[in-house]
């Protein structure tokens, strides 16, 4: 079913993780980019601490993000 909604004029669409297919879609989808390497480093550090028997508390880590604005916003 088509609703004939004009993307970016009537409805903004945004994705997460900046998959390469987001840029190839029509219209190209705006996304939020988060550096997976930075997330992985923090997760690995916590895992190593846990394996070594250290107390690992739940915490929030700011890894930053970047808006990749394309045609849907």
Beta strands, then each sheet from edge to edge (+ up, - down):
strand 1: 14-16
strand 2: 30-33
strand 3: 66-68
sheet 1: 1+ 2+ 3-
end
